[in-house]
Amino acid sequence: MARRYQCGLDAAMDVIGGKWKALILWALHTEDRRFGELRRAVPGISEKMLIQQLREMETRGIVHREVYREVPPKVVYSLTPLGESLNEALLPLGVWGQDHEEHITATAPSTTAAPDPARPAA
């Protein structure tokens, strides 16, 4: 049975949910890229995670994987028309992030905060 979505945003988030997919889309928005180029364009992503995310995006019809029969083998990733339209929809979100980056950074939870001495350890 196919999943039923509550709204269009729910459907879109199902496609781009997680930390990496929107960043991969952004990395592909100006040009097609080989795997190594993509990995360098998305700092912090592991090879395993990039492979997994690209496969999921390819299955969803967002990314196209072109294999060239050369020695050494060459694989190039690009956005499909569906992926391009998704990227266009994300552009305003990127602008919002840039416009409010200072506030977002200032209010982000600290990942290296010292433990609260008044709170018992788990």
Secondary structure as UniProt FT lines:
FT   HELIX           8..16
FT   HELIX           21..27
FT   STRAND          33..34
FT   HELIX           35..41
FT   TURN            43..44
FT   HELIX           47..59
FT   TURN            60..61
FT   STRAND          63..68
FT   STRAND          74..79
FT   HELIX           81..99
FT   HELIX           101..107
FT   TURN            117..118
//
